[in-house]
């Protein structure tokens, strides 16, 4: 027993940059190590020195592989972290792909900015490079779901399926006699492949640290609007661009398209997945179905044993740069699914530049769009967006559909949190200020909890 403190180094008053430092007299554990994304003021924080000496951190607990949870790891290692990074098997597989892709994109963007001269810096540099990533990968240590792993002499962690993406977990961290529950990104009950989140552990908790990405709203559920927008674009003679997160969102979209085509709700038009990372992730999901991974719904492996759940019948996987560029020449109506989901980088940016000026086309936003991202600018109806130093006019139809979100909404979060035994303190994080405050107020009123909305780099002692 002893004093335990938690310091919020990221994902406080913002959705991205998840980093939570938990310290006892004997140990220092970092839960997640993600990049800030979105607003420039947030992105610039990625360049700041880490607030504590990375070599003093005894372990990193990684909840899942999205970039805003794992993307800072190479910088942590570069600055001196030398210990283990604990994660589930598929989180390690996906994080390996995501981190390598992140380094490659940063290096390409820095080179492109240097060649075109649109950077404010004389020599544009990436945050980290491929060598930093390869050094980071050697620190990963695979753990099993629902089994306790010893982190240090007074700290342990238990990872439980969260239903968010393949490999994702919410985590019970036990340190110096204190019990802390990190929801991380909590999934939903309606994922076509993943099982719903496990119930929270039925023990007295000293603290719950909950996400609030959709803490102020509820998701729509029907697929009808998705089908309607695709059919409208087809009537105009245009094509559909779907910026989708490479991990999980692409899979969910493909399964929805398979369902709509199978029911006759939309025609079987060509579907192009144009993201090397998304295609690699797709193979991991196929592997999980084949092996009946523990985070999958019961019966999924049997149902899809002999049929590809992601191929509606006209799926094309665009792996090379040449194949990607060839999409600019396609004249027939088609659907292009490409990363990143917020239009912040990757091949989708080139497709945006090509497709946004044409009023026949449609861009369907299918996930959360962080403040400051191109996706948010489109969602807010901005008449132009900046791409590679040029202003691109927005004449295409822009549609936002929330039914594909793999984040629990406000009602789903509260319903899950109701199953938690009355915790001593609850910290609401991982949301924009309005979402955090809305969820915090619901938890105070409906559950009578002691709820805190921490500010960036604010620290709290757990009594």
Number of C-alpha atoms within 10 A of each C-alpha: 10 12 15 20 15 21 19 20 21 29 27 27 20 27 27 25 27 27 26 24 21 22 21 20 13 15 19 23 23 22 24 28 28 23 24 27 24 20 13 12 11 18 16 11 15 18 12 8 12 14 8 10 12 20 14 14 21 20 22 26 26 29 28 27 28 22 21 21 26 26 26 23 26 25 23 20 19 16 14 13 22 19 18 19 25 24 27 25 18 22 24 22 19 23 25 19 18 24 27 20 17 23 21 18 17 20 19 15 18 18 16 15 20 17 12 10 14 14 15 9 11 10 12 19 16 16 16 19 19 17 12 19 24 14 13 22 20 12 18 21 16 16 17 15 20 15 10 16 16 11 22 15 10 16 23 18 23 20 26 26 27 28 29 27 27 28 29 30 31 26 26 22 23 20 27 18 14 20 20 24 23 21 23 25 25 27 28 21 14 13 19 15 24 27 21 20 22 16 13 19 14 10 11 14 20 18 22 22 21 24 26 32 29 26 30 20 15 14 17 13 13 12 16 10 15 22 18 13 20 24 17 17 21 21 12 13 15 23 24 25 25 26 28 28 23 26 27 23 22 27 24 20 17 20 19 20 24 21 17 19 17 14 10 11 17 19 15 17 16 15 21 19 23 27 26 21 23 28 20 18 24 18 12 17 23 19 12 20 25 15 12 17 18 16 26 23 17 14 12 19 18 12 11 14 15 9 9 12 22 21 15 20 14 11 17 13 15 20 16 12 12 9 12 20 15 11 16 12 7 10 10 12 19 21 21 22 28 30 26 22 26 27 27 20 18 23 21 25 21 17 22 21 18 13 24 23 16 15 16 19 24 26 26 23 24 24 22 21 21 21 18 17 20 24 28 18 19 25 16 10 13 12 12 17 20 13 16 16 12 11 12 18 16 20 16 22 20 20 17 17 19 18 16 23 22 22 24 27 24 20 17 19 23 17 12 16 18 14 12 17 13 20 18 15 17 23 20 26 33 25 24 21 19 16 24 28 21 17 29 24 17 18 20 14 10 10 13 11 17 15 22 18 18 18 17 15 17 13 16 15 12 16 11
